[in-house]
Amino acid sequence: MYARRRRAYFLLMGGCLVLFVSAWAFVRLWSVEAAVAMCVVAMAVPPFAAIVANRRGPDDRWWDDPSGDPQSDEWWDELDGKRRPGRDSEP
C-alpha cells in the first residue's frame, strides 16, 4: 500500500513540475495566457498529491494497532469491547 501511494505522489508531483517548467520554458513563447493557466493547474496539484499520499486504504490498520504498552493496550481493548488473542480466558 505504501509503495502505491508513494508512486502516485511522485507521479503527481512530477506532473506538477513538468507543467510549471514547460509553461515558462516554451509555452510562454506561443501564449502567455496558456502558460499562466498551466501554472494555475500546477498550483492546484500539490495539495491533491498530499491528500492522495496520506489517504489510508481499507487494508491500512492504524487506529487499532497495539501501542506497545501492554497495560494501555489492555485498557483500550476493554473500552472497545475486544479481547486480545491469548487473553480470552479469565480466571
DRENPA-3360 file (N, C-alpha, C; in nm, 2 decimals, always signed):
BEGIN
1 = MYARRRRA = +0.08/-0.12/+0.00/+0.00/+0.00/+0.00/+0.09/+0.13/+0.00 ~ +0.19/+0.13/+0.08/+0.27/+0.25/+0.09/+0.34/+0.28/-0.04 ~ +0.39/+0.17/-0.11/+0.46/+0.20/-0.23/+0.37/+0.25/-0.34 ~ +0.24/+0.21/-0.34/+0.15/+0.26/-0.44/+0.12/+0.41/-0.41 ~ +0.10/+0.44/-0.29/+0.07/+0.58/-0.25/+0.19/+0.67/-0.28 ~ +0.31/+0.62/-0.25/+0.43/+0.70/-0.28/+0.45/+0.72/-0.43 ~ +0.42/+0.61/-0.51/+0.44/+0.62/-0.66/+0.34/+0.72/-0.71 ~ +0.21/+0.72/-0.66/+0.11/+0.82/-0.70/+0.15/+0.96/-0.67;
9 = YFLLMGGC = +0.21/+0.98/-0.55/+0.25/+1.11/-0.51/+0.36/+1.16/-0.60 ~ +0.46/+1.08/-0.63/+0.57/+1.12/-0.71/+0.53/+1.15/-0.86 ~ +0.43/+1.07/-0.91/+0.38/+1.10/-1.04/+0.30/+1.23/-1.05 ~ +0.22/+1.26/-0.94/+0.15/+1.38/-0.94/+0.25/+1.50/-0.93 ~ +0.34/+1.49/-0.84/+0.44/+1.60/-0.82/+0.53/+1.62/-0.95 ~ +0.56/+1.50/-1.01/+0.64/+1.51/-1.14/+0.56/+1.58/-1.24 ~ +0.43/+1.55/-1.25/+0.34/+1.62/-1.35/+0.33/+1.77/-1.32 ~ +0.33/+1.80/-1.19/+0.33/+1.94/-1.15/+0.45/+2.01/-1.20;
17 = LVLFVSAW = +0.56/+1.95/-1.17/+0.69/+2.01/-1.21/+0.70/+2.02/-1.37 ~ +0.66/+1.92/-1.44/+0.66/+1.93/-1.59/+0.57/+2.05/-1.63 ~ +0.45/+2.06/-1.57/+0.36/+2.17/-1.61/+0.42/+2.31/-1.59 ~ +0.48/+2.32/-1.47/+0.54/+2.45/-1.44/+0.66/+2.49/-1.53 ~ +0.75/+2.39/-1.54/+0.87/+2.42/-1.62/+0.84/+2.44/-1.77 ~ +0.75/+2.35/-1.82/+0.72/+2.37/-1.96/+0.64/+2.49/-1.99 ~ +0.56/+2.54/-1.89/+0.48/+2.66/-1.91/+0.58/+2.78/-1.94 ~ +0.68/+2.79/-1.86/+0.77/+2.91/-1.87/+0.89/+2.88/-1.96;
25 = AFVRLWSV = +0.92/+2.76/-2.00/+1.03/+2.73/-2.08/+0.99/+2.75/-2.23 ~ +0.88/+2.70/-2.27/+0.84/+2.72/-2.41/+0.70/+2.75/-2.44 ~ +0.60/+2.72/-2.36/+0.46/+2.76/-2.39/+0.44/+2.91/-2.39 ~ +0.52/+2.98/-2.30/+0.50/+3.12/-2.30/+0.54/+3.19/-2.43 ~ +0.62/+3.12/-2.51/+0.66/+3.18/-2.64/+0.54/+3.19/-2.73 ~ +0.45/+3.10/-2.72/+0.33/+3.10/-2.81/+0.21/+3.17/-2.74 ~ +0.19/+3.14/-2.61/+0.07/+3.20/-2.54/+0.10/+3.22/-2.39 ~ +0.11/+3.34/-2.35/+0.13/+3.37/-2.21/+0.01/+3.33/-2.13;
33 = EAAVAMCV = -0.11/+3.34/-2.18/-0.23/+3.30/-2.11/-0.23/+3.15/-2.09 ~ -0.19/+3.07/-2.18/-0.18/+2.93/-2.16/-0.08/+2.89/-2.06 ~ +0.03/+2.97/-2.06/+0.14/+2.94/-1.96/+0.09/+2.97/-1.82 ~ +0.01/+3.08/-1.81/-0.05/+3.11/-1.67/-0.15/+3.01/-1.63 ~ -0.23/+2.96/-1.73/-0.33/+2.86/-1.70/-0.26/+2.73/-1.65 ~ -0.15/+2.70/-1.72/-0.07/+2.58/-1.68/-0.02/+2.59/-1.54 ~ +0.03/+2.71/-1.50/+0.08/+2.73/-1.37/-0.03/+2.73/-1.26 ~ -0.15/+2.77/-1.30/-0.26/+2.76/-1.20/-0.30/+2.62/-1.18;
41 = VAMAVPPF = -0.30/+2.54/-1.28/-0.32/+2.39/-1.27/-0.21/+2.33/-1.18 ~ -0.09/+2.37/-1.21/+0.03/+2.32/-1.14/+0.02/+2.36/-0.99 ~ -0.04/+2.47/-0.96/-0.06/+2.52/-0.82/-0.16/+2.43/-0.75 ~ -0.26/+2.38/-0.82/-0.36/+2.30/-0.75/-0.32/+2.16/-0.73 ~ -0.21/+2.11/-0.79/-0.18/+1.97/-0.79/-0.11/+1.93/-0.65 ~ -0.02/+2.01/-0.59/+0.04/+1.96/-0.46/-0.05/+1.93/-0.35 ~ -0.16/+2.01/-0.32/-0.25/+1.97/-0.22/-0.32/+1.84/-0.25 ~ -0.36/+1.82/-0.37/-0.42/+1.69/-0.41/-0.32/+1.58/-0.40;
49 = AAIVANRR = -0.20/+1.60/-0.43/-0.09/+1.49/-0.42/-0.07/+1.46/-0.27 ~ -0.08/+1.56/-0.18/-0.06/+1.53/-0.04/-0.18/+1.45/+0.01 ~ -0.30/+1.48/-0.04/-0.42/+1.40/+0.01/-0.41/+1.26/-0.04 ~ -0.37/+1.24/-0.17/-0.35/+1.10/-0.22/-0.24/+1.03/-0.14 ~ -0.13/+1.09/-0.11/-0.02/+1.02/-0.04/-0.06/+0.99/+0.10 ~ -0.14/+1.06/+0.16/-0.18/+1.04/+0.31/-0.31/+0.96/+0.33 ~ -0.37/+0.93/+0.22/-0.50/+0.86/+0.23/-0.48/+0.72/+0.28 ~ -0.56/+0.68/+0.37/-0.55/+0.54/+0.43/-0.64/+0.45/+0.35;
57 = GPDDRWWD = -0.59/+0.33/+0.31/-0.67/+0.24/+0.24/-0.75/+0.15/+0.34 ~ -0.84/+0.06/+0.29/-0.91/-0.03/+0.37/-0.82/-0.13/+0.44 ~ -0.70/-0.16/+0.38/-0.61/-0.26/+0.44/-0.52/-0.20/+0.54 ~ -0.51/-0.06/+0.54/-0.42/+0.00/+0.63/-0.48/+0.01/+0.77 ~ -0.41/-0.05/+0.87/-0.46/-0.05/+1.00/-0.37/+0.04/+1.08 ~ -0.43/+0.14/+1.15/-0.35/+0.23/+1.23/-0.43/+0.27/+1.36 ~ -0.56/+0.27/+1.36/-0.63/+0.31/+1.48/-0.63/+0.20/+1.58 ~ -0.62/+0.08/+1.54/-0.63/-0.03/+1.64/-0.50/-0.11/+1.65;
65 = DPSGDPQS = -0.39/-0.06/+1.61/-0.27/-0.13/+1.62/-0.22/-0.12/+1.77 ~ -0.15/-0.22/+1.82/-0.11/-0.21/+1.96/+0.00/-0.10/+1.97 ~ -0.01/-0.03/+2.08/+0.09/+0.08/+2.10/+0.22/+0.04/+2.16 ~ +0.23/-0.08/+2.21/+0.35/-0.13/+2.27/+0.34/-0.13/+2.42 ~ +0.25/-0.06/+2.48/+0.23/-0.06/+2.63/+0.12/-0.16/+2.66 ~ +0.16/-0.27/+2.72/+0.06/-0.38/+2.75/-0.06/-0.33/+2.83 ~ -0.04/-0.25/+2.93/-0.14/-0.20/+3.02/-0.24/-0.11/+2.94 ~ -0.18/-0.02/+2.86/-0.26/+0.07/+2.78/-0.34/+0.00/+2.67;
73 = DEWWDELD = -0.28/-0.10/+2.61/-0.35/-0.18/+2.50/-0.46/-0.26/+2.56 ~ -0.44/-0.31/+2.68/-0.55/-0.39/+2.75/-0.66/-0.30/+2.79 ~ -0.63/-0.18/+2.84/-0.73/-0.08/+2.88/-0.82/-0.04/+2.75 ~ -0.75/-0.01/+2.64/-0.82/+0.03/+2.52/-0.91/-0.09/+2.47 ~ -0.85/-0.21/+2.47/-0.93/-0.32/+2.43/-1.06/-0.34/+2.51 ~ -1.04/-0.32/+2.64/-1.16/-0.33/+2.73/-1.26/-0.23/+2.69 ~ -1.22/-0.10/+2.67/-1.31/+0.00/+2.63/-1.38/-0.03/+2.50 ~ -1.31/-0.09/+2.40/-1.36/-0.12/+2.27/-1.44/-0.24/+2.27;
81 = GKRRPGRD = -1.44/-0.32/+2.38/-1.51/-0.45/+2.39/-1.45/-0.56/+2.31 ~ -1.32/-0.55/+2.29/-1.24/-0.65/+2.22/-1.16/-0.73/+2.32 ~ -1.14/-0.85/+2.28/-1.04/-0.94/+2.35/-0.92/-0.96/+2.27 ~ -0.81/-0.95/+2.33/-0.68/-0.97/+2.26/-0.65/-1.12/+2.25 ~ -0.59/-1.17/+2.14/-0.56/-1.31/+2.13/-0.47/-1.36/+2.25 ~ -0.51/-1.47/+2.30/-0.44/-1.53/+2.42/-0.49/-1.48/+2.55 ~ -0.58/-1.38/+2.55/-0.64/-1.33/+2.67/-0.79/-1.35/+2.68 ~ -0.84/-1.45/+2.61/-0.98/-1.48/+2.61/-1.03/-1.54/+2.73;
89 = SEP = -0.94/-1.62/+2.80/-0.99/-1.68/+2.92/-0.95/-1.60/+3.05 ~ -1.05/-1.58/+3.13/-1.03/-1.50/+3.25/-1.05/-1.60/+3.37 ~ -0.97/-1.58/+3.47/-0.98/-1.67/+3.59/-1.11/-1.64/+3.67;
% end
